[in-house]
Amino acid sequence: MKLLELKDITKSFPLGNQTLTVLKDISFSVDHGQLMSITGPSGSGKSTLMHLIGCLDTPTSGTYLLEDKNVSHLNPDQLAHIRNEFIGFVFQRFYLLPDLNALDNVALPQLYANKSEAQARKAAKATLESVGLGDRLYHYPNQLSGGQSQRVAIARALVNNPPLILADEPTGNLDSKTSQQIMDIFTELNKTKKVTIIIVTHDIEVAEETNRIIKLLDGKMIDDIKS
Amino acid sequence: MTTLILMRTALRAITQHTGRSFLTILGIMIGVAAIIITFSIGRGAEERVRNQIMTMGEGAAYVIPGNVITRGAVRSSLAKPAKLTESDLYAIRDQVPEIREISRSTWTLELLEYNGTAAKERVMGTDSNMLKINQNTLRYGDFFNDNHLKNRTNVVVIGEGIADKLFGKEYPIGKTIRMSGTPFTILGVLNHQDHFWGTEDPNMRSFVPFTVAKKYFRETAPEAKDIGALVSGDEDLGAIALAFYKSADSKIGLRKIKRILRLRHNIEPGEEDDFTIFDQESISEAAEQASGVIKLFGLIAASISLLVGGIGVMNIMLVSVQERTKEIGIRLAIGATQGIIQLQFLLEAIVLAGLGGIIGIILGLLGQFLLVHFTKLPSIVEIGPLIASFLVTLIIGIFFGYYPARQASQLNPIDALLER
């Protein structure tokens, strides 16, 4: 069973009375346990593709199978459950909730999975410790450095043990040293926990740390390099 | 995700903008405070009136000349000046078997003096059975008897308030006071009676024999100025005071009195009465109507305030949803369902409105306390309006929070996240 399978995915947006096609006939599949990247220049459609894979958006046409289940046309709440259980997101700008401390930020996906507060806090604490932030549990996002924030975000993505992590330019806001730390966490996660990690990046150095690189240009898939 | 966690989220969001939240719920606070104040004052008024009606005496009724309800119309008919006479009283006494006691009654304002202290207060001239009608009791001494009436003896029974004012701690029985210059011997002092704020204090009244009142005070009787020449030997009455038997149907009695007086006063069918009957039931009905009006106005004012407050809540929630689009996007991205987002914002509106309700209740209680303290208005706080107005604020929160919460929940995750 493939983790995910995209068949002829097209995404277009209305632009005035014209239609802007951002993704055109994208087809590929991803096995469990892969560490891969999607790359391309800005405007190539890689972020839109990540949003579709992440069930944050729905394709205009084509089929998207997630563990053999067609998720192309699920309703908003079904998609919410999939995002909660199957997918963890890591964003360039971290997207932590500023009113919550690190622990509560990480606990949130657990709460949305209907876990009790105690369970959620316990899982959040363990996950934060696993990314080396056991001493920052009660810090608020504005008290954390960029690298620490991104590690909180990774903990939040991991806390529900999803089979898939989607990272959108996860190192885009970080210096090279912290970027390397983040990449090391991803590599380690992939190796030890067999979590599939898809990194969207325009940074070719980041892409080259992964085992497979999908290249996009003008909404089309132009390359699929497996090493 | 439990409601409790969402409540904490709501409180956090509200306290983050304390000033803005406070201004938002100001309308609700004022509305609720208005409800609390008007309802406690209204209830207080009702209770006071009820007490005062009880001081009329159970089953008591008073007939006065003139139609106080359509006074202008009666005044204009100069041909028939309104008056009640002793023969009216005797006719009523003889033809209405429901009546237990009946007394002639007249009243004037007199200057009461004792040892340099003076008070201008109401003096009632009645028969010796007056206490059996108004069911007041004596604290000290006696009421005057028929001999006092017959002999026109200058004796007076004073109210508790008068006793306090003129005598202080001194024992008043047997002392002599002057009423408009004429000396009167104090025969008795009445017990305290409750009275309604703004009305005449019954404890400042004095009672003298009817015959004595007529002898000395006739000219100053307020109603007497309008009354025409006396029928010889038939004294004009300021009022007829009467009490029905407890077992009797007072409604039938009152109807009979009305019929007798209309007949005796030659009032044509369709013409207004030239007298007015006050009985417990009609007064309590009027009082309840009056307190109903107070409450109604309070409710109208409060409703407007609550409506404005509710719109304020909706407005601020729409702003909040707008401002927190990214937050909504993040929450949706990590797995919040539409229902959870809607519940989160709905609860925020409910908590906001409910806080307005709680503060409004506190303000209302404080307000009615101050009002009572400074104006001596009667006031009764009941738990019912407190709970009801709090529930109303919750309903306002639900009603006006629904639309913004729905807006929030309908956001497309990626659009919300990218704020586009």
Chai-1 contact restraints between the chains, C-beta under 6 A:
chainA,res_idxA,chainB,res_idxB,connection_type,confidence,min_distance_angstrom,max_distance_angstrom,comment,restraint_id
A,H51,B,I414,contact,1.0,0.0,6.0,A-B,restraint_1
A,L56,B,P413,contact,1.0,0.0,6.0,A-B,restraint_2
A,L56,B,I414,contact,1.0,0.0,6.0,A-B,restraint_3
A,D57,B,I414,contact,1.0,0.0,6.0,A-B,restraint_4
A,P76,B,Q338,contact,1.0,0.0,6.0,A-B,restraint_5
A,D77,B,T337,contact,1.0,0.0,6.0,A-B,restraint_6
A,D77,B,Q338,contact,1.0,0.0,6.0,A-B,restraint_7
A,A80,B,G335,contact,1.0,0.0,6.0,A-B,restraint_8
A,A80,B,T337,contact,1.0,0.0,6.0,A-B,restraint_9
A,R83,B,G335,contact,1.0,0.0,6.0,A-B,restraint_10
A,N84,B,G335,contact,1.0,0.0,6.0,A-B,restraint_11
A,F89,B,A333,contact,1.0,0.0,6.0,A-B,restraint_12
A,Y95,B,I330,contact,1.0,0.0,6.0,A-B,restraint_13
A,D99,B,R12,contact,1.0,0.0,6.0,A-B,restraint_14
A,L108,B,I334,contact,1.0,0.0,6.0,A-B,restraint_15
A,P109,B,I334,contact,1.0,0.0,6.0,A-B,restraint_16
A,P109,B,G335,contact,1.0,0.0,6.0,A-B,restraint_17
A,L111,B,M1,contact,1.0,0.0,6.0,A-B,restraint_18
A,Y112,B,M1,contact,1.0,0.0,6.0,A-B,restraint_19
A,Y112,B,G335,contact,1.0,0.0,6.0,A-B,restraint_20
A,Y112,B,A336,contact,1.0,0.0,6.0,A-B,restraint_21
